[in-house]
Amino acid sequence: MDFKIVITVLCCVVVLTEGATWDYSAEHGPSKWGDDYPTCNANSQSPIDVVGSVAEIDHDLDLVDRRLFWNPPTAMSIANNGHGLVFNIEGGAYEINNDKLLPFTAVLAQYHFHWASSKTTKGSEHLLNGTQFFGELHAVHFNKKYGDIGTAIDKSDGLAVFGWFIEVGYPQPNLDFSNFLTLALSGAKYGQNSTSIASLFSLETFLPPGLDVYYRYQGSLTTPPCHESVTWTVFQDPIYIHEDQAEILATMFYEDDGSKVMKNNYRPILPLNGRKITTPPRLVRSGASAVSPTIIASLLTCIIGYFM
């Protein structure tokens, strides 16, 4: 695939096709997307309200090890594509190869953000038990067997997206989030701007301490053309940022050359339509410690074996 095409796809997960216009306004927003992209009206769309009480325990799902996200890429950039801010992974992406966590080997392609119109409003795409948050971070992976995200994007097993809520409430600036804002303001403040990143860092720097609880369901891209190609993993614990950081994100980036502020770049929730939400077994906790059921079972086996 031509390198320029790959970058275009990475900048937004999806490509604007056939000259159709879409955005988050009343005129061209989510309620109108289906006019030009029929799949946006299909039955397995995202985002959804993730309701924990209806989630089924799946004992075949593994817990998430944050070490998966430790390694930084060998090349990356940040871009403003007119719809959001995107970190493009251009070399050395990590891979997830664990069939108890994902049904295919997944390669990180990019991660991007959705947010509200101010520090006091809400702009996450998913809801958690009816609650919306200030924003949401999506890490987009493609199925390695397809070779690249452009080929994988419309396949039923093409993509895996990890989602983390972003919430206002940190008592001081989140330093890692400040680094992101500094990079974005310096090279991606206006629509169609992008810049390479010299000081590389890993996705792990953004993530909350707790990755124990997550929810899994099958859905779609949350932007046109809304391909139903995504295995979604939505984490319970949010990333916390300071209110000043939220205000910068909501007011200081533009869809164009400076006349239209980029805000409320989220799609409202869609019906579950009979789809199943699953979640892994919970950790067994005692005070500040946490031990997985698998480890407990292994320890019991060793103890029984010792006394036999």
Phi, psi and omega per residue, in radians:
M1 nan 2.463 3.130
D2 -1.061 2.374 -3.056
F3 -1.009 -0.703 -3.122
K4 -1.117 -0.618 3.124
I5 -1.188 -0.719 3.119
V6 -1.017 -0.814 -3.124
I7 -1.116 -0.678 3.118
T8 -1.056 -0.752 3.129
V9 -1.147 -0.773 -3.114
L10 -1.084 -0.558 -3.065
C11 -1.134 -0.358 -3.090
C12 -2.504 0.159 -3.002
V13 1.198 -0.697 -3.135
V14 -2.141 2.799 3.120
V15 -1.867 2.498 3.039
L16 -1.268 2.034 -3.027
T17 -1.866 2.611 3.001
E18 0.959 0.484 3.036
G19 1.262 0.113 -3.121
A20 -1.198 2.510 -3.141
T21 -1.801 2.309 3.024
W22 -2.490 2.613 3.057
D23 -2.791 -2.724 -3.111
Y24 -1.962 0.289 -3.137
S25 -1.469 2.987 3.091
A26 -1.125 -0.600 -3.062
E27 -1.307 -0.711 -3.067
H28 -2.171 0.338 -3.008
G29 -1.464 -2.963 -3.020
P30 -0.895 -0.629 -3.122
S31 -1.216 -0.267 -3.124
K32 -1.879 -0.116 -3.050
W33 -1.034 -0.633 -3.096
G34 -1.113 -0.317 3.126
D35 -1.134 -0.678 3.141
D36 -1.783 -0.379 -3.109
Y37 -2.248 1.540 -3.025
P38 -0.970 -0.540 -3.126
T39 -1.083 -0.409 3.100
C40 -1.109 -0.260 3.094
N41 -1.776 0.163 -3.100
A42 -1.312 -3.084 -2.934
N43 -1.698 -0.128 -3.100
S44 -2.137 0.958 -3.033
Q45 -1.645 2.804 3.102
S46 -2.176 2.670 0.132
P47 -1.512 3.099 3.104
I48 -2.377 2.974 2.932
D49 -1.499 1.984 -3.138
V50 -1.465 1.863 -3.093
V51 -1.787 1.947 -3.052
G52 -1.091 -0.547 -3.075
S53 -1.206 -0.326 3.122
V54 -1.761 -0.047 -3.131
A55 -1.273 2.399 3.106
E56 -1.621 2.410 3.063
I57 -1.252 2.190 3.093
D58 -1.966 1.855 -3.068
H59 -1.262 -0.150 3.081
D60 -1.556 -0.104 3.108
L61 -1.504 2.331 -3.135
D62 -1.539 2.806 2.991
L63 -1.341 2.744 -3.103
V64 -1.612 2.179 3.091
D65 -1.633 2.086 -3.075
R66 -1.116 -0.275 3.076
R67 -1.103 -0.332 3.049
L68 -0.971 -0.552 -2.990
F69 -1.788 0.101 -3.018
W70 -1.164 -0.766 -2.948
N71 -1.301 2.218 3.059
P72 -1.322 2.715 3.060
P73 -1.227 2.977 3.083
T74 -1.584 -0.237 3.073
A75 -2.751 2.413 3.124
M76 -2.741 2.807 3.100
S77 -2.507 2.919 3.038
I78 -2.125 2.418 -3.066
A79 -2.374 2.595 2.957
N80 -1.896 1.920 -3.075
N81 -1.681 0.205 -3.118
G82 1.546 -0.200 3.108
H83 -2.078 -0.386 -3.093
G84 -3.074 -3.112 3.092
L85 -1.868 2.294 -2.967
V86 -2.292 2.261 2.918
F87 -1.589 2.013 3.104
N88 -1.635 2.232 3.111
I89 -1.625 1.976 -2.984
E90 -1.930 0.063 3.091
G91 -3.132 2.473 3.064
G92 1.236 0.561 -3.136
A93 -1.170 2.543 3.059
Y94 -1.271 2.776 3.063
E95 -2.124 2.567 3.022
I96 -1.949 1.998 -3.101
N97 -2.196 1.373 -3.098
N98 -2.615 1.832 -3.041
D99 -1.266 -0.085 3.013
K100 -1.629 -0.065 3.081
L101 -1.938 -0.739 3.080
L102 -2.424 2.619 -3.079
P103 -1.361 0.018 3.112
F104 -2.665 2.871 3.049
T105 -1.269 2.141 -3.014
A106 -1.972 2.373 -3.117
V107 -2.015 2.239 3.132
L108 -1.151 2.263 3.112
A109 -1.897 -0.715 -3.110
Q110 -2.966 2.901 2.920
Y111 -2.437 2.596 -3.009
H112 -2.556 3.040 -2.984
F113 -2.225 2.574 2.965
H114 -2.177 2.548 -3.076
W115 -2.733 3.086 -3.042
A116 -1.602 -2.894 -3.104
S117 -1.741 -0.184 3.092
S118 -2.846 2.985 -3.107
K119 -1.160 -0.292 -3.092
T120 -1.803 0.025 -3.137
T121 -1.958 3.136 -3.009
K122 -2.084 2.493 -3.078
G123 -2.627 0.310 3.054
S124 -1.261 2.724 3.120
E125 -1.453 -0.955 3.056
H126 -1.339 2.741 2.935
L127 -1.953 2.716 3.060
L128 -2.128 1.928 -3.101
N129 0.928 0.720 3.094
G130 1.480 -0.030 -3.096
T131 -1.767 2.268 3.050
Q132 -1.766 2.597 -3.092
F133 -1.966 3.068 -3.138
F134 -1.066 -0.733 -3.074
G135 -2.754 -2.993 -3.095
E136 -2.707 2.420 3.059
L137 -1.857 2.269 3.098
H138 -2.056 2.160 3.016
A139 -1.774 2.055 -2.996
V140 -1.792 2.185 3.120
H141 -2.095 2.614 3.045
F142 -2.004 2.698 3.097
N143 -1.183 2.109 -3.031
K144 -1.002 -0.528 -3.079
K145 -1.133 -0.345 3.132
Y146 -1.553 -0.177 3.006
G147 1.531 -0.625 3.130
D148 -2.786 2.892 -3.057
I149 -1.213 -0.557 -3.137
G150 -1.097 -0.626 3.107
T151 -1.373 -0.603 -3.039
A152 -1.399 -0.351 -2.850
I153 -1.076 -0.479 -3.113
D154 -1.909 0.198 3.123
K155 -1.567 2.548 -3.079
S156 -1.096 -0.470 3.085
D157 -2.003 0.610 -2.981
G158 -1.467 -0.637 -2.965
L159 -2.284 2.683 2.975
A160 -2.320 2.160 -3.129
V161 -2.068 2.236 3.021
F162 -1.724 2.281 -3.105
G163 -2.111 2.332 3.051
W164 -2.159 2.325 3.037
F165 -1.231 2.644 3.042
I166 -2.074 2.207 -3.081
E167 -2.255 2.541 3.073
V168 -1.442 2.344 -3.141
G169 2.775 -0.016 3.096
Y170 -1.282 2.339 -3.048
P171 -1.235 -0.379 3.058
Q172 -2.411 2.925 -3.115
P173 -0.988 2.361 3.018
N174 -1.296 1.948 -2.980
L175 -1.084 -0.676 3.131
D176 -1.178 -0.645 3.098
F177 -1.229 -0.591 3.059
S178 -1.071 -0.679 3.093
N179 -1.054 -0.765 3.079
F180 -1.043 -0.812 -3.113
L181 -1.120 -0.683 3.115
T182 -1.095 -0.786 3.109
L183 -1.093 -0.759 -3.094
A184 -1.162 -0.744 -3.133
L185 -1.166 -0.530 -3.105
S186 -1.402 -0.417 -3.061
G187 -2.460 -0.028 -3.087
A188 -2.472 0.552 -3.101
K189 -1.254 -0.571 -3.049
Y190 -1.977 2.712 -3.120
G191 -0.954 2.364 3.114
Q192 1.236 0.230 3.009
N193 -1.538 2.588 3.035
S194 -2.690 2.781 3.118
T195 -2.672 2.529 3.071
S196 -1.277 2.665 -3.135
I197 -1.891 2.117 -3.097
A198 -1.446 -0.777 -3.132
S199 -1.589 1.696 -3.012
L200 -1.308 2.609 3.120
F201 -2.578 2.877 -3.080
S202 -1.682 2.820 3.049
L203 -1.065 -0.538 -3.076
E204 -0.993 -0.485 -3.105
T205 -1.093 -0.436 -3.124
F206 -1.478 -0.353 -2.823
L207 -1.406 2.637 3.104
P208 -1.254 2.855 -3.139
P209 -1.065 -0.659 -3.053
G210 -1.683 2.134 3.045
L211 -2.098 0.248 -3.014
D212 -1.147 -0.721 -2.996
V213 -1.873 2.135 3.057
Y214 -2.503 2.875 -3.121
Y215 -2.204 2.445 -3.053
R216 -2.094 2.351 3.013
Y217 -2.730 2.877 3.125
Q218 -1.708 2.250 -3.098
G219 -2.651 -2.514 -2.952
S220 -2.375 3.021 2.853
L221 -1.067 2.590 3.117
T222 -1.703 0.171 3.044
T223 -2.314 2.738 3.080
P224 -0.970 2.504 0.151
P225 -1.555 0.291 2.971
C226 1.093 0.562 3.125
H227 -0.961 2.381 3.118
E228 -1.544 1.251 -2.976
S229 -2.228 0.242 -2.931
V230 -1.988 2.219 2.868
T231 -1.565 1.926 -3.052
W232 -1.605 2.424 2.991
T233 -2.240 1.927 -3.085
V234 -1.932 2.103 -3.079
F235 -1.519 2.567 -3.102
Q236 -1.320 -0.775 -3.030
D237 -1.402 2.255 -3.099
P238 -1.486 2.854 2.924
I239 -1.492 2.182 -3.132
Y240 -1.710 2.369 3.083
I241 -2.271 2.881 3.110
H242 -1.383 2.681 -3.114
E243 -1.067 -0.557 3.109
D244 -1.173 -0.605 3.096
Q245 -1.198 -0.680 3.082
A246 -1.086 -0.721 -3.126
E247 -1.150 -0.666 3.080
I248 -1.077 -0.831 -3.116
L249 -1.081 -0.654 -3.050
A250 -1.417 -0.271 -2.986
T251 -2.235 -0.201 -2.951
M252 -2.006 0.217 3.077
F253 -2.137 2.648 -2.973
Y254 -2.239 2.545 3.063
E255 -1.277 -0.404 -3.047
D256 -2.281 -2.507 -3.085
D257 -1.492 0.137 3.044
G258 2.331 0.099 -3.113
S259 -1.760 -0.326 -3.059
K260 -2.238 1.927 -3.124
V261 -1.162 2.391 3.085
M262 -1.453 2.015 -3.108
K263 -2.757 2.865 3.131
N264 0.856 0.751 -3.108
N265 -1.569 1.040 3.131
Y266 -2.339 2.647 3.064
R267 -1.659 2.349 3.082
P268 -1.113 2.809 -3.099
I269 -1.177 2.680 3.113
L270 -2.073 2.824 -3.112
P271 -1.141 2.592 3.080
L272 -1.216 -0.570 3.078
N273 0.916 0.807 3.029
G274 1.435 -0.029 3.114
R275 -1.204 2.688 -3.105
K276 -1.676 2.379 2.978
I277 -1.837 2.269 3.119
T278 -2.131 2.851 3.138
T279 -2.632 2.579 3.136
P280 -1.288 2.871 3.065
P281 -1.022 2.493 -3.140
R282 -1.263 2.657 3.008
L283 -1.180 2.647 3.008
V284 -1.615 2.072 -3.010
R285 -1.907 2.567 3.007
S286 -2.505 1.851 -3.067
G287 1.094 -2.223 -3.099
A288 -1.559 -0.081 -3.083
S289 -1.605 2.799 3.107
A290 -2.582 2.236 -3.114
V291 -2.226 2.330 -3.110
S292 -1.348 2.681 3.100
P293 -1.012 -0.586 3.141
T294 -1.113 -0.765 3.136
I295 -1.144 -0.719 3.120
I296 -1.039 -0.781 -3.141
A297 -1.080 -0.698 3.138
S298 -1.142 -0.743 3.125
L299 -1.104 -0.735 3.116
L300 -1.086 -0.697 3.120
T301 -1.078 -0.739 3.129
C302 -1.127 -0.737 -3.125
I303 -1.140 -0.783 3.137
I304 -1.096 -0.730 3.137
G305 -1.099 -0.598 -3.108
Y306 -1.149 -0.662 -3.058
F307 -1.581 -0.019 -3.127
M308 -1.602 nan nan
